[in-house]
């Protein structure tokens, strides 16, 4: 399937579905970390939430990057698509934006 200037197979396979779910979970964990756990650590002097949410977020981020790599290798995504996905993974909400705008072309 050709989407704009990208050439991405989007057949809704297992890897693509797992990629979408991981992107949503990674976004939720980022928001929880940035807007709840970190303020609780510095304003509430309680780092419990950072110690719990931080590793979960780290695992989800690592899984998201791994699935980007799988898309690059298995689904033959173009390198610029994978790089954009990796860069957007750093921004809160970036994985959802990546899926909607770049992968799905909406």
C-alpha positions as CSV (number, residue, x, y, z in Angstrom):
1,X,0.0,0.0,0.0
2,X,1.4,3.4,-0.9
3,X,0.6,6.2,1.5
4,X,1.8,9.6,0.3
5,X,5.5,9.3,-0.2
6,X,5.7,6.2,2.1
7,X,5.4,2.6,1.0
8,X,4.1,0.7,4.0
9,X,2.3,-2.6,4.0
10,X,-0.7,-2.1,6.3
11,X,-2.6,-5.4,6.2
12,X,-3.6,-5.3,9.8
13,X,-1.3,-8.3,10.7
14,X,-0.2,-9.3,14.2
15,X,2.9,-7.1,14.2
16,X,0.9,-4.0,13.1
17,X,-1.8,-4.6,15.7
18,X,0.8,-5.1,18.4
19,X,2.5,-2.0,17.2
20,X,-0.7,0.1,17.5
21,X,-1.5,-1.3,21.0
22,X,2.1,-0.7,22.2
23,X,2.0,2.8,20.8
24,X,-1.2,3.6,22.7
25,X,0.1,2.0,25.9
26,X,3.5,3.9,25.6
27,X,1.6,7.2,25.2
28,X,-0.4,6.5,28.3
29,X,2.7,5.6,30.3
30,X,4.5,8.7,29.1
31,X,1.6,10.9,30.1
32,X,1.3,9.2,33.5
33,X,5.0,9.6,34.1
34,X,5.3,13.2,32.9
35,X,2.1,14.6,34.3
36,X,1.5,12.5,37.5
37,X,4.6,10.6,38.7
38,X,7.2,13.2,38.2
39,X,5.1,16.0,39.8
40,X,4.4,13.7,42.7
41,X,8.1,13.1,43.1
42,X,9.1,16.7,43.1
43,X,6.1,18.5,44.5
44,X,4.8,15.7,46.8
45,X,8.2,14.4,47.8
46,X,7.1,10.8,47.0
47,X,9.0,8.9,44.4
48,X,6.9,5.7,44.6
49,X,5.0,6.4,41.4
50,X,8.2,7.1,39.4
51,X,9.6,3.8,40.7
52,X,6.5,2.0,39.5
53,X,5.6,3.8,36.3
54,X,9.2,4.5,35.1
55,X,10.2,0.8,34.5
56,X,6.8,0.1,32.8
57,X,7.3,3.1,30.6
58,X,10.8,2.0,29.8
59,X,9.7,-1.5,28.8
60,X,6.9,-0.1,26.6
61,X,9.3,2.4,24.9
62,X,11.8,-0.4,24.3
63,X,9.0,-2.7,22.9
64,X,7.8,0.1,20.7
65,X,11.3,0.7,19.2
66,X,11.7,-3.1,18.7
67,X,8.4,-3.2,16.9
68,X,9.5,-0.3,14.7
69,X,12.6,-2.3,13.9
70,X,10.4,-5.3,13.1
71,X,8.3,-3.2,10.7
72,X,11.6,-2.0,9.1
73,X,12.8,-5.6,8.7
74,X,9.7,-7.8,8.3
75,X,7.2,-5.4,6.6
76,X,9.9,-3.6,4.6
77,X,9.1,-0.1,5.9
78,X,11.4,2.6,4.5
79,X,14.1,3.8,6.8
80,X,12.8,7.4,6.9
81,X,9.4,6.0,8.3
82,X,11.2,4.1,11.0
83,X,13.3,7.1,11.9
84,X,10.2,9.4,12.1
85,X,8.5,6.7,14.3
86,X,11.5,6.6,16.7
87,X,11.7,10.4,16.9
88,X,8.0,10.7,17.5
89,X,8.2,8.1,20.3
90,X,10.0,10.6,22.4
91,X,7.2,13.1,22.3
92,X,4.1,12.5,24.5
93,X,1.4,11.4,22.1
94,X,3.9,10.9,19.3
95,X,3.2,7.2,18.7
96,X,-0.5,7.8,18.3
97,X,0.2,10.7,15.9
98,X,2.6,8.4,14.0
99,X,0.0,5.7,13.6
100,X,-2.8,8.0,12.5
101,X,-0.9,10.4,10.2
102,X,1.9,8.4,8.8
103,X,0.9,4.8,9.0
104,X,-2.8,5.2,8.2
105,X,-2.4,8.4,6.2
106,X,-5.4,10.2,7.8
